[in-house]
Amino acid sequence: MSNHELYSPNTSQHRSNKETNRLTREAICTALVFLIQEQSFSKITITDIVKRAGVSRTAYYNNYSSKQEILVDLVDSLIFEINQKLLPYTNELTGKAKEPQKFIKVLFEVIFQQRNIYKALQSAKFDHVILDCLNEMMLSTAHDKSDENVYRIYFKAGALYNVLLKWIQSDFAKSIDEMTKICLEVYHTPMSQE
């Protein structure tokens, strides 16, 4: 038997544990999103979450130490998804949109696909974490870390955050195409000309 064969069962078991962990975390996150739609975040208990998720308290505490940690996990996964979907429309060197129209439209499509999560974050008064993550995401892709550029990044992240927040608060009243058009008009209009 080769060394490779000796380690195969352990590797398989490790992958199986990782997959179980991922599925448990996903079930817990999904349960919390549904519960937030039914009651205020402050009234949701760990018992409510584990019952809705169909997991044990031990499984819960193996993955999370608080309800807030679940929300942070949700935001991280949302920002990761946004990054992945926007990558084809982003200049790798500058971090800027190389195709602004497609970039903005894809951003709104991703937000709309995950709208229940965004609404849950807002209901839990946790939407400010989206801004923190946007700042981090935009800073991480910027090669220019000068003070001026950092302020520029925060300015853009804040604007984007507020537009997304308004859209969420309106219960997505405007279509993705309408939001894309609005953002493109703002994107192409210098503030001094407004």
N, C-alpha and C positions, 0 to 999 in steps of 0.2 A: 504494500500500500504506500503511495507517495505522500509526501507532506501535504500536498494540496488536498488529497482525499481526507486526510485526518482533520483538517480544519473546515471542511465543507459543512458538517452539521452545526458547528458553532456559528459559522457565518450565517447559515440559514436561520438559526435560532435568534441571532442578533437582529437580522432583518425582520423577523417575525415580531420581536419585541418592539422594534422601532415603528413598525406598521401599526401594531396594537396601540402604542402610545399616541401615534398621530391620529388614529381613529377616535380614541378616547378624547383627545383635546378638541377634535372637530365636533364631536357630540356635545361636549360641554359648552363650546362656543355657540353652537346652534341653539342649544337649550336656553342659554342666557338671552340671545337675541329674541327668541319667541316669548320668553318671560317678560322682557322689557316692554314688549308690545301689549302685554296684558296688565301690568302693574308697574309702579314706580320702582326704580333701581334700588332705592334705599330699603324697600320692603321685601326684596327678594332674598331668600335665605339659601345657604349652601344645600340644605335639605331639598328645597324647591329645585335647585339646579341639578342635583344628582338624580332626583326622581325623574325629571323631564329628560335628562340625558340617558337614563338607563345605565348608570355606572355607580360603583360603590363610592363611599366617602374616601376610602383609602386610595382609589384610583384618582379621585378628585385631588386629594392632597399630595399625591405623587406628581401631579402636573401643575397645580396652582396653589398659591398660598392665600389668595384673596380674589374677590369678584373683580376688583380693579385690574388685577394681573390678567384676567381673561380679556378685559377690554383692550389692554395694551397689546396682547397677542392678536386680537382682531385687527387693530390698527396696523400692526407690523405686517400682517398677511395682506391687508388691503394695499398698503404702500408697496410691498413687494410685487403684487399683481399689477399695479399701475406701472411700476418701473419696467416690468417685463413686457407689457403691452406697448409702452411708449418707446422702448429701445430702438425699434426700426426707424423712428421719426426724430431721433435725437443725435446730434453731432457728438461723437465720442470725445473729441478734443475739447470742445467748448462747453458741452452740456446743454447747449441751446437747441431749440426746435429747428430742425432743418426743413421740415414741411409743416409750418404752423397750422394750416387748416386741418390736416390729417391728425396732427398731434392733439389739437384741442378736441376734435370730434371723438377720437379714440378715448381720450380722458373722460369725456362725458358719457360715452358708452359704458365704460368700466364702472363709473360711479352709479349709473342707472341700473346696471346688472346687479350691483350689490346694494341697492337702495335700502333694503330692510336693515342691513347692518349699519349704514350711515344714519338712518333714522333712529335706530336703537342707541347709537353712540350719542346722538343729540339728546334723546330723551333722558339718558343717564347723565347728562351734563358733562360728558367726557369728550365732546367734539374738539376741544382745544388741543387734545393730543394729536389730532389730525394735523393741526398747524405745526406742532413741534416736529412731527415726522416729516412733513413737507419741507420744513427748514433743513432738517438733517439730510433728507434725500437730495435736495437741490445743492446743498453745500458739498455733499460727498462726490457729486459729479463735476463740480467746478474745479478747474485746474488753477484758476486765478483766485488766490485766497487773500488778496489785498483787502484792506478795510473798506475801500470804496466798493469793491465787488461784493463783499459780504453784505453790505447795506443794500445793494441792488438786489441781491438774492432774497433777503428778508422782505423787501418791498414787493417783489413779484410773488413770493410765497403767500404773503398776507393778502394781496389782491386776489389771488387764485382761491385761497381759503374762503374769503368773504363771498366771492361769487358762488362757490360750491355750497356754502352755508345758506345763502339766500335761496338757491335753487332747491335745496333740501327742505327748507322752511316753507316754501311755496308748494310743497308736496309734488314737486317736479311738474309744475303747471306748464312750463314752456318745454317744447320738444328739444331733442338733442341738436337738431339742425338749427333751431332758433337760438339756442345757447351758443352754439359754435359761431353763428353769425355775429351775435352780440360781442363775444370775446374777440373775434377777429377785428371787428371795428375798433374796439378799445385798443387792441394790440397794435394796430396800424395808425392810431391817432395819438400824436404827442400830447402830453398834458397841457402844454402851453397853447394848444389850438382848441381846447374845449371851451 
